[in-house]
């Protein structure tokens, strides 16, 4: 039975407890609406919040991986641009070598075409030597030893959020042109950097390409070490410009350079597709992670809006109920009149 007492107001205590619960629920609902999250911090749901934080870390890692892959894509496209330029120049070199292959052209024309060949090779060298992106190049390193050899630069790029890598293998630029020095942009000799000179055909006193040499470069003639391609231009022998003492080398044929350029184009084209595939895979995974994360921690705002209105009504009723309960002791005074 209820106690008619001015000391203990049971009705007011019940009304106050109910109003406090309503206020707590309203605060939680307002937090969901203001933040947009059902689980905004560990106090809302510790286990769900811990899982959400781990997923957010995965999302951050994938976004960073895609940034790195994007930079690598820029490096590959820069490299392919240089190779496309080299491939274009090779068509002009074939035309020039074909003209030089004829015994019927005059001496002055032969000199002119030889100079054209030299200019075209230097154009290839510049394109391949400048194929760098953010200080990196996939066409050989700039650090060489005393034998003027160069090493292709490999790039390991992070492809996912757990540190998996995608290796892009570099190509020695010296294999992509008729001048082995293109990849080095110079070399260290006795501790001093020495830039390479411009490419020149021939040896001192013999600077014009003969018809036999042109035919041999095109694959139709003597290509042995004792033939017309042996040590046929200044600087191809290492000691001609740098003093390294390397032995003279057989000049590369046109077919060799053309095959190497086309192979490099095919290789980097495949690498570009691999990078694009890795980026797309990460994007698909990001969509899945973000969808799952949203289902776990996002608030249903339509539901919370309806709940807020109901709680506002309950709050008003609770306040009114508490007010009525607080007036109950006043009614007991009428018994003493």
C-alpha positions, 0 to 999 in steps of 0.5 A, spaced: 500 500 500 502 507 498 504 510 504 501 517 506 507 521 508 511 527 507 517 524 509 517 519 503 514 521 496 514 514 493 511 517 487 516 522 486 521 518 486 518 513 481 517 519 476 524 522 477 527 515 475 523 514 469 524 521 467 532 520 468 532 514 464 528 518 458 533 523 459 539 518 458 536 515 452 535 522 449 542 524 450 544 517 447 539 519 441 541 526 440 549 523 440 547 518 434 543 524 430 549 529 431 555 524 430 551 520 425 554 514 428 550 508 432 557 507 435 561 513 436 566 511 441 568 505 445 562 507 451 557 506 446 559 498 444 566 497 446 567 490 441 564 494 435 568 500 436 574 495 436 572 492 430 571 498 426 577 501 428 581 495 425 577 496 419 578 504 419 586 502 419 585 497 413 581 503 409 587 508 411 592 503 408 589 501 402 588 509 400 595 509 402 597 503 397 593 506 391 597 513 392 603 509 391 601 505 386 598 512 382 606 514 383 608 508 380 603 508 374 606 515 373 613 512 373 611 507 368 607 512 363 613 516 363 618 510 361 613 508 356 613 515 353 621 515 352 620 508 349 615 510 344 619 516 342 625 511 341 621 507 337 619 513 333 626 515 332 628 508 330 623 508 324 627 514 321 634 511 323 631 505 319 630 510 313 637 513 314 641 506 314 637 504 308 639 510 304 647 509 307 646 501 304 647 503 297 653 504 294 650 509 289 650 515 293 655 520 293 660 522 298 657 528 300 650 525 301 654 519 305 657 524 310 650 528 311 646 521 312 651 519 317 650 525 321 643 524 320 644 517 324 648 521 329 643 526 331 637 521 331 642 516 336 643 522 340 635 524 340 634 517 342 639 518 348 636 524 350 629 521 351 631 515 354 636 518 359 630 523 361 625 518 363 625 519 370 619 521 375 620 524 381 628 522 381 627 515 379 628 511 373 626 504 370 631 505 364 638 504 368 641 507 374 646 513 374 651 510 378 656 506 374 663 503 375 670 504 372 668 499 366 662 503 364 656 498 366 650 500 368 644 497 372 637 497 371 633 500 377 628 495 380 622 498 384 618 495 389 611 498 390 606 497 396 600 494 393 595 493 399 594 494 406 598 489 409 605 491 405 604 486 399 609 489 394 609 489 386 615 489 383 617 493 377 623 490 373 627 496 370 631 495 363 638 497 362 637 503 357 644 501 354 641 495 351 635 500 347 640 504 343 646 504 339 650 508 345 652 504 351 653 510 355 645 513 355 643 509 361 649 513 365 649 520 363 656 520 365 660 516 370 665 517 375 673 516 373 678 517 379 672 520 383 670 525 378 664 525 374 665 526 367 659 527 362 659 523 356 660 526 349 655 526 344 654 520 340 659 520 334 660 514 328 666 512 326 673 512 328 679 518 328 680 519 320 674 514 318 667 518 320 663 516 315 659 510 315 660 505 309 655 502 305 657 495 308 657 497 315 650 500 314 648 493 311 651 490 316 647 494 321 640 492 318 642 485 318 645 484 311 652 483 311 658 481 315 657 482 323 663 479 326 668 482 330 672 483 324 667 486 320 665 493 318 661 493 325 667 492 329 669 499 334 666 503 329 664 509 333 668 514 338 666 513 345 663 506 344 670 503 346 670 505 353 677 508 353 675 513 347 672 518 352 673 515 359 680 512 360 677 506 363 681 501 359 675 497 356 676 493 350 672 495 344 665 492 342 662 490 336 656 495 334 649 493 335 645 491 329 639 495 328 634 489 329 637 488 336 636 495 338 629 495 335 627 488 338 630 491 345 625 497 345 619 493 343 620 488 348 621 493 353 615 497 351 611 490 351 614 489 358 612 496 361 605 495 358 604 489 362 606 492 368 602 498 367 596 493 366 598 490 373 598 496 376 591 498 374 589 492 376 592 492 383 589 499 384 582 497 381 582 491 386 584 496 392 578 500 390 573 494 390 576 492 397 575 499 399 568 499 397 566 493 401 570 495 407 566 501 407 560 498 406 561 493 412 563 499 416 557 503 415 553 497 417 556 496 423 557 503 426 552 508 422 546 510 425 539 509 422 537 517 422 530 516 420 529 511 426 533 515 430 528 521 428 522 518 430 525 515 437 527 522 438 520 525 437 517 519 442 522 521 447 521 528 447 513 526 449 516 521 454 520 527 457 514 532 457 510 526 460 515 525 465 516 532 467 508 533 468 508 526 472 514 529 477 510 535 478 504 532 480 507 527 485 511 533 488 504 536 490 502 530 493 504 532 500 500 538 499 494 534 499 495 531 506 495 538 509 487 538 508 486 532 513 488 537 518 484 543 517 
